[in-house]
Amino acid sequence: MTALDEVKIGGVGASRQRVEDARFIRGRGNYLDDIRLPGMLHMEILRSPLAHARIRSIDTSKAWEIPGVRLVLTGEMMAQRNLAWMPTLSYDTQAVLATDKVRFQGQEVCAVVADDPYTAKDGCEAIVVDYEPLPPVVNPRQALAPDAPIIRDDKEGQTDNLCYRWEVGDRDGTERAFAEADVVSRLKLHYPRSHPSPIENCGSIADYNAATQKLTVYMTTQAPHIIRAAVALVAELPEHMIRIVSPDIGGGFGNKVPVYPGYVASILCSILLGKPVKWVEDKSGNLISTGFARDMYLDSELALRADGKILAVRLRADTDQGAFFSDAQPSKFKVGLLHSAFACYDVPFGHIAAQGAYTNKAPGGVAYRCSFRVTEAMFFQERMMHAAATDLGMDQAEFRRINLLRDDQFPHRTAFGFLVDSGQYGKCLQLGLDAIGYQDFAAQQAEARSRGRRLGIGISTMTEPLGAGNSREYDILGIKMFDSAELRVHLTGKAILRTGAKTQGQGHETTWAQIVSHELGIPAADVTVEEGDTDTAPFGMGTYASRSTPVAGAAVAMVARKVRAKARKIAAHLLEVSEEDVDWELGRFYVRGAPQRGVTIQECAMAAYSNMPDGMEPGLENHAYYDPPNLTWPFACYIATVEVDPETGVWDVLRVVAVDDCGVRINPMIVEGQIMGGLTEAYAMSNMQFMTFDDEGNMIGSNYMDYLLPTAWETPGFELHEVTTPCPHHPIGAKGVGECAAVGGPAAFVNAVMNALADTRVRNIDMPLLPDRVWEAIQTGQDVSGAPPLRTA
């Protein structure tokens, strides 16, 4: 017997085909809308057409008269049960169904339950709501103006629209650095509101059993255990009598982390009617009301020496929180991890001051493939780097090279307190420059300009803090952000793994099995992975913010090691030697000095149920809760080249080169798929995803005629490259990669267009860089803002 070939058995490093796809590509997935329960009723929600209005009255009489309508639920009915308002994940309150007034277009006003969804829709259309329109507010600077109407007048003592204030960094040291600077570079930016647009909308099926007093909710949630805790608090039901089941999910990207009013309403309807109640959003409802991303304004400054060294950074951020502060993010960080900006650069001083404002928009700000505002941090960072290099008259790559952390500077404490522990930043940058042909591009650009063509090149280098979970600093609603895994090896050597994470496309069923294979030598095909059922899965915080591999994946490795430790004792018993004389190689234990004498992990599993040592409990299983000692810090360099048509403002991508260092890659094929998907979303955010509001608070982008998603036709090709720097504290050296390209990619595209316009006075065009905005910038030589309200003149 010899050690197994890890790649052949599907362990870490194997490009193993996703086992989930066997059912997905055959149409055999088990999504929420596939679930049918006996006697199930259907709920639809009536939404407000106005962004801000007082509710004078609600007449539901016509809805009650429609045959098949079983219940018409209003905010007043919920208020009688103390359910009209619910807590959010950011310690605010949010209306479940409106009682006093509506605060954004699309807000939930009433719910109708009927025998089928069509009758329920008819019931919603029969409800008559008398609204008294109020002035709407559609951006934070309007909201914080002295004469702005108060949006959250439900909150005692709320005299303005300020949601929070937060700051971090060394204000005095930053001020001194700016006083010593040779050059100060300034830039104003707006990262527009965007939406994850998952293929499957949000939904739930609530099934309350009055006989057992148990509530089962099938739900499109990325965080089943957190939802269970929230439901227990809102519905005042014992947590052990609530079961949340999250089946296959058709995409989440953060959109399916929050608690939505539809969930709570369907639960109450099931309790009142004694039947299962199903609610599924339509596309407009999903786009107009569920968790958004971004919508942040930035005033930024960089203090620079003439030789290109950054002395300090100063940021002021204003966030548009919508009508309710419902961000799903660590409790103590009111603006997420925005202070991860410039973590890959050697910047001695920094200060960030941020504030959030209530506006007449749906609540949001964090969701969409982002580790708690890191997308904004990296976009602002790389747009500022581009502007600063331009102000200094320096080459873009050289400016970054001067300021990037060197290999000998790790571990590095940033100006905002993060500890960045590993990386090869210069190597990644150089690999990207060589791959794109950076040295030759200036000549190509000049030659094209002589023929009336505008070429541009954009660089974005970034590092993203992943795996929020060290309990010293990270919690949601006071619950520490650890994660968990349970592993049971059956007597036949097959295994079942359960985790507190929840896949929605990341490939957990494939990669978690590969980690078990790496640690135990059990072929990955012999490991079944289960997630998403709070009755069987260990408590965990769910999947979002690229926590899968850094935290849940680490828990999988740790539980496998616990199982291996017990198996070693069994192996010593079978081999009739002391445990100290037993060595391990992949798949087998053997006697030190006599490698021909060994037993396989499968033989140990059989013995755990049939021939265990005296005093040992039977079975081969264990559980692990993993509390990471630090965040993980993947690094990436994205470089794009574009051509801009000066006559129309249309720009086309010529090439995109991506260099990612995400530590050890569990499944290289899945990693490459994640990077390509993230770059596609980055391209979409920079080029076409347009979601904004007019001065009456109407959303422009509530359908896929206005909010464009890239197809295979528009999506450019991507050239992928790899550098590997193992994470020093992760059990298998992995860092995570799921969000990196979506986080770091947008700036590469925008910087490329700005580089193509370098001969103009234009410093910024807000995303998306629509052709009319680019054309306007070329014609006027002025920056073009995308901040709402939408200009109609």
C-alpha positions in Angstrom: 0.0 0.0 0.0 1.2 3.5 -0.9 -0.1 7.0 -0.5 -2.9 8.0 -2.7 -2.7 10.4 -5.6 -4.7 13.4 -4.3 -5.6 14.7 -7.7 -6.9 11.3 -8.8 -9.2 11.0 -5.8 -10.5 14.5 -6.2 -8.7 16.2 -3.4 -7.3 19.8 -3.2 -5.9 20.9 -6.5 -8.1 18.7 -8.6 -10.3 20.4 -11.3 -13.2 18.1 -10.3 -16.4 18.6 -12.1 -19.1 20.1 -9.9 -21.3 17.3 -8.6 -24.3 19.8 -8.2 -24.4 20.2 -12.0 -25.6 16.6 -12.5 -29.0 17.7 -11.3 -29.0 21.3 -12.3 -28.3 20.8 -16.0 -31.1 18.1 -16.1 -33.6 20.4 -14.5 -33.7 18.3 -11.3 -32.8 21.1 -8.9 -35.0 21.5 -5.9 -35.8 25.3 -5.8 -38.4 27.0 -3.6 -41.0 27.2 -6.4 -40.7 23.4 -6.9 -42.0 22.7 -3.5 -45.7 21.8 -3.1 -47.3 21.2 0.3 -50.8 19.8 0.9 -53.4 22.6 1.2 -50.8 25.3 0.3 -52.1 28.8 -0.3 -50.5 31.7 -2.2 -49.6 35.2 -1.0 -49.0 38.3 -3.1 -48.0 41.7 -1.8 -49.4 45.1 -2.7 -46.6 47.6 -3.1 -46.7 51.4 -3.0 -46.6 53.3 -6.3 -45.2 56.4 -4.5 -41.9 57.0 -2.8 -43.2 59.1 0.1 -46.8 59.4 1.1 -49.0 59.4 4.2 -51.6 56.6 4.2 -55.0 58.2 4.8 -57.0 55.0 4.5 -56.9 51.4 3.1 -60.1 49.9 1.8 -59.9 46.1 1.5 -63.6 45.3 1.2 -63.5 44.5 -2.6 -60.6 42.2 -2.1 -62.4 40.2 0.5 -65.3 39.7 -1.9 -63.2 37.9 -4.5 -63.9 34.1 -4.5 -60.8 32.3 -3.4 -59.3 35.1 -1.3 -58.7 33.7 2.2 -57.0 36.6 4.0 -56.2 40.3 3.4 -53.5 41.4 5.8 -52.8 45.0 6.6 -50.3 46.8 8.7 -52.9 47.6 11.3 -53.7 43.9 11.6 -50.0 43.2 12.1 -49.7 46.0 14.6 -52.4 44.4 16.8 -50.0 41.4 17.1 -46.9 43.7 17.5 -45.6 42.6 14.1 -46.0 45.8 12.1 -42.3 46.5 12.6 -39.4 44.2 12.7 -35.7 44.6 13.8 -33.1 44.8 11.1 -29.6 43.3 11.1 -28.2 46.8 11.8 -30.2 47.5 15.0 -32.8 49.6 13.2 -36.5 48.8 12.7 -38.2 48.2 9.4 -41.9 48.2 8.5 -43.3 44.8 7.6 -46.5 46.3 6.2 -46.9 50.1 6.2 -49.1 51.6 8.8 -48.5 55.4 9.0 -46.9 56.1 5.6 -44.9 54.6 2.8 -41.2 55.5 2.5 -40.1 54.1 -0.8 -41.6 53.1 -4.1 -42.3 49.4 -3.9 -42.8 49.3 -0.1 -45.0 46.6 1.2 -48.5 47.9 2.1 -50.9 44.8 2.2 -50.7 41.1 1.6 -53.4 38.9 0.1 -53.6 35.2 0.5 -55.7 33.1 -1.9 -56.1 29.7 -3.4 -53.7 30.5 -6.3 -51.3 33.3 -7.1 -53.5 34.8 -9.8 -56.4 35.3 -7.4 -54.1 36.8 -4.9 -52.9 39.3 -7.5 -56.5 40.1 -8.3 -57.1 40.7 -4.6 -54.1 43.1 -4.5 -55.5 45.1 -7.4 -58.9 45.4 -5.7 -57.4 47.2 -2.6 -57.9 50.9 -2.6 -55.3 53.0 -0.8 -55.7 56.7 -0.3 -52.3 58.3 -0.3 -51.3 61.9 0.7 -48.1 62.5 -1.4 -45.1 63.9 0.5 -41.9 65.4 -0.9 -39.4 62.6 -1.8 -35.7 62.6 -1.1 -33.5 60.5 -3.5 -29.9 61.2 -2.4 -28.1 61.7 1.0 -27.1 65.2 0.3 -30.8 66.2 -0.2 -31.6 64.1 2.8 -29.2 66.0 5.1 -30.2 69.5 3.9 -31.7 71.7 6.6 -35.2 71.8 5.0 -35.4 68.1 4.1 -38.7 66.3 5.1 -38.2 63.8 7.9 -38.4 60.3 6.5 -38.2 58.3 9.8 -40.7 60.3 11.8 -41.7 56.9 13.4 -38.5 57.0 15.4 -38.7 58.8 18.7 -36.4 61.8 18.8 -35.5 61.6 15.1 -35.2 65.2 14.0 -33.3 64.8 10.8 -32.5 62.1 8.2 -29.1 61.2 9.7 -28.7 57.4 10.1 -25.2 57.1 11.6 -21.8 58.8 11.8 -18.6 56.8 11.9 -14.9 57.5 11.6 -11.6 55.7 11.8 -7.9 56.5 11.5 -5.5 59.0 12.8 -6.9 62.4 12.1 -4.0 64.4 13.5 -1.3 62.4 11.8 -3.2 62.7 8.5 -3.5 66.4 8.8 0.3 66.7 9.4 1.0 64.5 6.4 -1.2 66.7 4.2 0.6 69.8 5.4 3.9 68.3 4.3 2.7 67.1 0.9 4.1 68.3 -2.4 0.9 67.5 -4.2 -2.6 66.9 -3.1 -4.8 64.9 -5.5 -8.6 65.3 -5.1 -11.5 63.4 -6.6 -15.3 63.3 -6.2 -17.0 60.0 -7.0 -20.4 58.3 -6.8 -20.6 54.5 -6.8 -24.2 54.0 -8.1 -26.9 51.8 -6.7 -26.9 48.4 -8.2 -28.7 45.1 -7.8 -27.5 41.5 -7.7 -30.4 40.4 -10.0 -30.3 36.7 -9.0 -32.1 34.4 -11.5 -34.4 33.2 -8.8 -36.3 35.8 -6.8 -36.8 35.8 -3.1 -39.6 33.7 -1.6 -40.8 31.6 1.3 -43.2 28.9 2.2 -44.4 29.2 5.8 -46.0 26.1 7.3 -47.2 26.4 10.9 -48.4 23.2 12.5 -50.8 24.1 15.3 -50.8 20.5 16.6 -47.0 20.4 17.2 -46.6 24.2 17.4 -43.7 23.9 15.1 -43.0 26.4 12.3 -41.2 25.2 9.2 -40.2 27.8 6.6 -38.8 26.9 3.3 -36.9 30.0 2.2 -34.4 31.4 -0.3 -31.9 32.4 2.3 -28.1 32.4 2.3 -28.1 32.4 6.2 -30.7 29.9 7.6 -29.6 30.1 11.2 -29.5 33.9 11.3 -33.0 33.9 9.8 -34.2 31.4 12.4 -32.9 33.6 15.2 -34.5 36.7 13.6 -37.9 34.9 13.2 -37.8 33.7 16.8 -37.3 37.4 17.9 -40.0 38.8 15.6 -42.6 36.0 15.9 -41.9 35.3 19.6 -41.7 31.6 18.9 -39.2 29.3 20.7 -36.2 29.0 18.4 -36.1 25.2 18.8 -39.6 25.1 17.4 -38.6 26.9 14.2 -37.1 25.0 11.2 -35.6 27.0 8.3 -34.9 25.0 5.2 -33.0 26.6 2.4 -33.2 24.4 -0.7 -31.3 25.0 -3.9 -30.9 28.7 -4.5 -30.8 30.3 -7.9 -28.2 32.9 -7.1 -27.9 35.1 -4.1 -24.8 37.4 -4.3 -25.9 38.9 -0.9 -29.5 39.7 -2.0 -30.8 36.7 0.0 -29.2 37.5 3.4 -31.6 40.1 4.9 -34.9 39.4 6.5 -37.7 40.6 4.2 -41.2 41.7 5.1 -42.6 39.0 2.8 -41.0 36.3 5.0 -42.7 37.7 8.1 -46.0 38.3 6.5 -46.2 34.7 5.1 -45.4 33.3 8.5 -48.2 35.3 10.2 -50.6 34.3 7.4 -49.8 30.6 8.0 -50.3 30.9 11.7 -53.6 32.7 11.2 -54.9 30.3 8.5 -53.4 27.1 9.8 -52.2 26.2 6.3 -48.9 26.5 4.4 -48.6 29.9 2.7 -46.3 30.5 -0.3 -44.9 33.8 -1.4 -42.6 34.4 -4.4 -41.6 37.8 -5.7 -42.0 38.8 -9.3 -39.0 40.3 -11.1 -40.2 43.9 -10.6 -40.8 43.3 -6.9 -37.3 41.9 -6.5 -35.6 44.8 -8.4 -37.6 47.5 -6.7 -37.6 46.4 -3.1 -35.0 43.9 -2.1 -31.4 44.4 -0.9 -29.4 46.8 -3.0 -25.8 47.5 -3.2 -23.4 50.5 -3.2 -25.0 54.0 -3.5 -22.1 55.8 -1.9 -20.6 59.2 -2.5 -17.0 60.0 -1.9 -14.9 63.1 -1.5 -11.3 61.9 -1.5 -7.8 63.4 -1.1 -4.3 61.8 -1.4 -1.2 63.6 0.0 1.7 62.9 -2.3 5.4 63.5 -2.4 6.8 64.6 -5.8 8.6 61.3 -6.2 5.2 59.5 -6.1 5.2 58.3 -2.5 1.7 58.4 -0.9 1.9 60.1 2.5 -1.7 60.0 3.6 -5.3 59.4 2.4 -8.4 61.3 3.6 -11.9 60.1 2.7 -15.3 61.4 3.4 -18.1 59.1 2.5 -21.9 59.6 2.4 -24.0 56.5 2.1 -27.6 56.3 0.9 -29.2 53.8 3.2 -32.8 54.0 1.9 -35.8 54.2 4.2 -34.4 51.7 6.8 -30.9 50.8 7.9 -31.0 47.1 7.2 -27.4 46.3 6.1 -26.3 42.8 6.8 -22.8 43.5 8.1 -20.7 43.3 11.3 -22.4 45.3 14.0 -19.5 47.6 15.0 -18.7 48.7 11.4 -21.4 51.2 10.4 -20.0 51.6 6.9 -18.8 48.0 6.5 -15.1 47.5 5.8 -14.7 50.7 3.8 -11.5 51.2 5.8 -9.9 48.3 4.0 -9.1 50.9 1.3 -5.3 51.2 0.5 -4.5 48.0 2.5 -2.3 46.8 -0.4 -0.3 50.0 -0.4 2.2 51.4 2.1 0.3 54.4 3.3 1.5 55.7 6.7 -1.6 57.8 7.7 -5.3 57.8 6.9 -8.6 59.1 8.1 -12.1 58.2 7.1 -15.3 60.0 8.1 -18.5 58.5 7.0 -22.2 59.2 7.5 -25.4 57.5 6.4 -28.7 59.1 5.5 -32.3 57.9 5.3 -33.8 58.5 1.8 -37.0 57.5 0.0 -35.5 54.4 -1.5 -35.6 50.7 -0.7 -33.1 49.8 2.1 -29.8 48.4 1.2 -26.2 49.2 0.5 -24.1 46.0 1.1 -25.5 43.2 -1.0 -24.0 42.1 -4.3 -20.8 40.1 -4.2 -19.1 42.3 -1.8 -17.4 41.8 1.6 -19.2 44.6 3.4 -18.5 47.7 1.3 -15.1 46.5 0.1 -16.3 46.9 -3.5 -16.6 50.7 -2.9 -13.3 50.8 -1.0 -11.4 49.2 -3.9 -13.2 51.2 -6.6 -12.5 54.5 -4.8 -8.9 53.4 -4.1 -8.1 52.6 -7.7 -9.9 55.6 -9.2 -7.9 57.7 -6.8 -4.7 56.0 -7.7 -5.4 56.7 -11.4 -6.1 60.4 -10.7 -3.1 60.8 -8.5 -0.7 59.3 -11.0 -2.2 61.6 -13.6 -1.7 64.6 -11.3 1.9 63.7 -10.7 2.5 63.0 -14.4 3.7 59.5 -13.5 3.2 56.2 -15.3 0.2 54.4 -13.9 2.1 51.1 -13.3 5.2 52.8 -11.8 3.1 54.8 -9.4 1.5 51.6 -8.1 4.8 49.8 -8.0 6.3 52.5 -5.8 3.5 52.3 -3.3 2.6 48.6 -3.2 3.7 46.6 -0.2 6.9 44.7 -0.8 7.3 41.0 0.0 9.5 41.8 3.0 6.9 44.1 4.6 4.5 41.4 5.6 2.8 41.2 8.1 1.8 44.8 7.6 -0.5 46.9 9.9 -2.5 49.3 7.8 -3.2 52.9 8.7 -6.8 51.8 9.6 -5.7 48.9 11.8 -6.0 45.8 9.6 -3.2 43.2 9.6 -2.3 42.1 6.1 -0.3 39.0 6.5 1.0 37.7 3.1 1.2 38.4 -0.6 3.4 38.9 -3.6 2.0 42.1 -4.9 4.8 43.2 -7.1 4.9 39.8 -8.8 1.2 39.9 -9.6 1.5 43.4 -11.1 4.4 42.5 -13.3 2.8 39.4 -14.5 -0.3 41.4 -15.5 1.8 44.1 -17.2 3.8 41.5 -19.2 0.6 39.6 -20.2 -1.1 42.7 -21.5 2.0 44.0 -23.3 2.1 47.2 -21.2 5.5 48.3 -22.5 4.2 48.5 -26.1 0.8 50.0 -25.4 1.9 53.6 -25.3 3.2 53.3 -28.9 0.0 51.6 -30.0 -2.0 54.3 -28.4 -0.1 57.1 -30.1 -0.3 55.4 -33.4 -4.1 54.9 -33.0 -4.6 58.5 -32.0 -2.9 59.7 -35.2 -5.7 57.9 -37.1 -8.5 59.4 -34.9 -8.9 56.3 -32.7 -8.9 56.5 -28.9 -7.3 53.6 -27.0 -7.0 53.4 -23.3 -5.5 51.1 -20.7 -6.7 50.7 -17.1 -5.0 49.1 -14.1 -6.7 48.0 -10.8 -4.7 46.4 -8.1 -6.6 45.4 -4.9 -6.6 43.2 -1.8 -9.8 42.2 -0.1 -10.3 41.3 3.5 -12.3 38.0 3.5 -13.7 35.7 6.2 -15.1 38.1 8.7 -15.3 36.0 11.8 -12.7 36.6 14.4 -14.9 36.9 17.5 -12.8 39.8 18.9 -14.3 42.2 16.3 -17.0 40.6 14.2 -20.6 39.8 15.0 -24.1 40.3 13.6 -26.8 41.1 16.2 -24.3 40.1 18.8 -23.7 36.6 17.3 -20.1 35.9 16.7 -19.2 35.3 13.1 -17.6 31.8 13.4 -18.6 28.9 11.3 -19.0 25.2 11.7 -18.8 21.7 10.3 -19.9 18.2 11.3 -18.3 15.1 9.7 -19.4 11.5 10.1 -17.5 8.6 8.5 -19.7 5.6 8.1 -18.4 2.0 8.7 -18.1 1.5 5.0 -15.7 4.4 4.7 -18.3 6.7 3.0 -18.8 10.1 4.7 -21.4 12.8 5.2 -20.4 16.4 5.9 -22.8 19.1 7.2 -21.8 22.8 7.5 -23.4 26.0 8.7 -22.7 27.6 5.3 -25.2 27.7 2.5 -24.2 27.4 -1.2 -26.0 29.4 -3.9 -23.7 28.6 -6.7 -20.2 28.5 -5.1 -19.9 24.7 -5.5 -19.8 23.7 -1.8 -21.0 20.1 -2.6 -17.9 19.7 -4.7 -15.2 21.7 -2.9 -16.0 20.7 0.7 -15.7 17.1 -0.3 -12.3 17.9 -1.8 -11.1 19.3 1.6 -12.2 16.1 3.4 -10.4 14.1 0.7 -7.3 16.2 1.2 -7.3 15.6 5.0 -8.4 12.0 5.2 -7.7 10.4 1.8 -11.4 9.4 1.3 -12.2 9.9 -2.4 -14.3 13.0 -2.9 -16.9 11.0 -4.6 -17.5 9.1 -1.3 -18.3 12.3 0.6 -21.8 13.8 0.6 -22.3 17.4 1.6 -25.5 18.8 3.2 -26.3 22.4 4.0 -29.3 24.6 4.6 -31.5 22.8 7.1 -31.4 24.2 10.6 -32.7 20.9 12.0 -29.7 19.0 10.8 -26.9 21.5 10.0 -24.6 22.8 12.8 -25.1 26.5 13.7 -23.3 28.8 11.3 -23.5 32.3 9.9 -24.3 31.4 6.3 -22.6 32.2 3.1 -21.9 35.8 2.0 -18.9 38.2 1.9 -16.6 35.4 0.6 -16.8 33.7 3.9 -17.1 30.2 2.5 -13.5 29.1 2.1 -11.9 31.3 4.7 -14.2 30.3 7.5 -16.5 27.4 6.6 -13.8 25.7 4.5 -11.5 26.0 7.5 -14.1 24.4 9.7 -14.3 21.5 7.3 -10.5 21.0 7.4 -10.5 21.2 11.2 -13.3 18.7 11.7 -11.6 16.3 9.3 -8.4 16.6 11.4 -10.3 15.8 14.5 -11.7 12.7 12.8 -8.2 11.7 11.7 -6.9 12.1 15.2 -9.4 9.5 16.4 -8.7 7.3 13.4 -5.0 7.4 14.4 -5.8 5.8 17.8 -7.8 3.1 16.1 -5.0 2.5 13.6 -2.5 2.1 16.5 -4.9 -0.5 18.0 -5.2 -2.4 14.7 -1.5 -2.3 14.1 -0.7 -3.2 17.8 1.7 -0.3 18.3 1.7 2.8 20.3 0.0 5.9 18.8 3.4 7.6 18.8 4.7 5.0 16.4 2.0 5.6 13.8 2.7 7.9 10.8 0.2 9.2 8.2 0.2 9.6 4.5 -2.8 10.4 2.4 -5.3 7.6 2.9 -3.4 5.4 5.3 -1.7 5.1 8.6 1.5 3.0 8.8 4.1 1.9 11.4 7.1 4.2 11.5 10.1 2.3 10.3 7.9 -0.4 8.7 5.8 1.4 6.1 4.6 -1.9 4.6 2.5 -2.4 7.8 -0.5 0.0 7.5 -4.2 0.3 7.5 -6.4 2.5 5.3 -8.8 5.2 6.6 -11.6 2.9 5.4 -10.3 0.1 7.6 -10.2 2.5 10.6 -13.8 3.5 9.9 -14.9 -0.1 9.9 -13.0 -0.7 13.1 -14.6 2.3 14.7 -17.9 0.4 14.7 -16.6 -3.2 15.1 -13.1 -3.3 16.7 -12.4 -0.2 18.7 -9.9 -0.1 21.6 -11.2 -0.6 25.1 -12.6 2.6 26.6 -13.1 4.3 23.2 -16.6 5.5 22.1 -17.8 3.8 18.9 -18.1 5.8 15.7 -15.9 8.0 13.7 -17.4 11.5 13.7 -16.8 15.0 15.2 -17.7 18.6 14.8 -15.7 21.9 14.7 -16.4 25.6 15.2 -13.8 27.7 13.5 -13.1 31.2 14.8 -10.4 32.6 12.4 -7.5 34.4 14.0 -7.4 37.0 11.2 -9.0 37.9 7.9 -7.6 36.4 4.8 -6.2 38.8 2.2 -6.3 37.7 -1.5 -4.7 40.0 -4.0 -5.4 40.7 -7.6 -4.3 42.8 -10.5 -6.8 43.5 -13.3 -5.8 45.3 -16.5 -8.2 46.2 -19.4 -7.7 47.9 -22.7 -10.5 49.6 -24.5 -11.3 51.7 -27.6 -13.6 54.7 -27.3 -15.5 56.0 -30.3 -15.3 59.8 -29.9 -18.3 60.4 -32.2 -20.7 58.2 -30.2 -19.2 57.7 -26.8 -19.5 53.9 -27.3 -16.5 52.0 -25.9 -15.5 48.4 -26.5 -13.2 46.2 -24.5 -10.2 44.9 -26.4 -8.5 42.7 -23.8 -8.8 41.9 -20.1 -6.0 40.3 -18.1 -6.6 39.0 -14.6 -3.9 37.9 -12.2 -5.3 36.5 -8.9 -3.5 35.3 -5.8 -6.1 33.6 -3.7 -3.7 31.3 -1.9 -4.2 27.6 -2.3 -6.8 26.8 -4.9 -9.1 23.9 -3.8 -10.6 23.4 -7.3 -8.8 25.4 -10.0 -11.7 25.1 -12.4 -14.2 26.5 -10.0 -11.9 29.3 -9.1 -11.5 30.3 -12.8 -15.3 30.2 -13.1 -15.7 32.5 -10.1 -13.1 35.0 -11.5 -14.8 35.0 -15.0 -18.2 35.5 -13.4 -16.9 38.3 -11.2 -15.3 40.1 -14.2 -18.5 39.8 -16.1 -20.3 41.6 -13.3 -17.5 44.1 -13.0 -17.9 44.9 -16.8 -21.7 45.2 -16.3 -21.4 47.6 -13.4 -19.0 49.8 -15.4 -20.8 49.7 -18.7 -24.5 49.1 -18.5 -26.2 48.4 -15.1 -28.2 51.6 -14.7 -30.4 51.9 -11.6 -31.4 55.4 -10.6 -34.3 57.6 -9.5 -36.1 60.6 -10.8 -37.0 63.6 -8.6 -40.3 62.0 -7.6 -38.6 58.9 -6.3 -39.6 56.7 -9.2 -37.0 54.0 -9.8 -35.5 53.9 -13.3 -34.2 50.3 -13.6 -37.1 48.3 -12.2 -37.2 46.1 -15.3 -34.6 44.4 -17.6 -35.3 46.9 -20.4 -33.7 49.6 -18.3 -31.5 47.6 -16.0 -29.3 45.7 -18.4 -27.5 42.5 -17.7 -24.6 41.3 -20.0 -25.2 38.4 -22.3 -22.6 36.2 -24.0 -22.7 38.7 -26.9 -21.5 41.7 -24.8 -19.2 40.0 -22.4 -15.6 40.3 -23.4 -13.0 37.5 -23.2 -10.8 37.1 -20.1 -7.2 36.0 -19.9 -6.5 34.5 -16.5 -3.2 34.1 -14.7 -2.2 32.8 -11.2 0.2 33.5 -8.4 0.0 31.4 -5.2 0.9 32.8 -1.8 -0.6 30.5 0.9 -2.4 32.1 3.8 -0.2 31.6 6.9 -3.1 31.0 9.3 -5.7 29.2 7.2 -5.6 25.4 7.7 -5.0 24.6 4.0 -3.6 28.0 3.0 -6.6 29.2 1.1 -7.7 32.8 1.0 -11.0 32.9 -0.9 -11.7 34.4 -4.4 -15.5 34.5 -5.0 -15.8 38.3 -4.9 -12.4 39.5 -5.9 -13.0 40.1 -9.6 -16.4 41.9 -9.0 -14.7 44.0 -6.3 -11.5 45.0 -8.2 -12.7 44.7 -11.8 -14.9 47.9 -12.3 -12.0 50.3 -11.7 -9.9 48.6 -14.4 -12.6 49.3 -17.0 -13.3 52.9 -15.9 -9.6 53.7 -15.7 -9.1 52.4 -19.2 -11.8 54.8 -20.5 -10.4 57.7 -18.5 -7.0 56.9 -20.0 -8.4 57.0 -23.5 -9.7 60.5 -22.6 -6.4 61.6 -21.0 -6.0 64.6 -23.4 -9.3 66.2 -22.1 -9.8 67.9 -18.8 -12.2 65.1 -17.7 -11.2 63.5 -14.4 -14.3 61.3 -13.7 -17.4 59.9 -15.3 -19.6 58.1 -12.9 -20.6 54.5 -13.6 -22.1 53.1 -15.6 -20.1 54.8 -18.4 -23.1 55.0 -20.8 -22.3 56.2 -24.3 -24.1 59.5 -23.7 -22.1 60.2 -20.6 -18.8 59.5 -22.4 -19.9 61.6 -25.4 -20.9 64.4 -23.1 -17.5 64.3 -21.3 -15.6 64.4 -24.6 -17.7 67.3 -26.0 -17.7 69.4 -22.8 -14.4 68.5 -21.2 -16.3 68.3 -17.9 -16.8 65.5 -15.4 -20.2 63.7 -15.7 -22.1 62.8 -12.5 -24.5 60.0 -12.3 -26.0 60.9 -8.9 -29.8 61.0 -8.8 -32.2 62.5 -9.4 -32.1 61.6 -13.1 -31.7 64.6 -15.3 -34.6 64.8 -17.7 -33.6 68.0 -19.5 
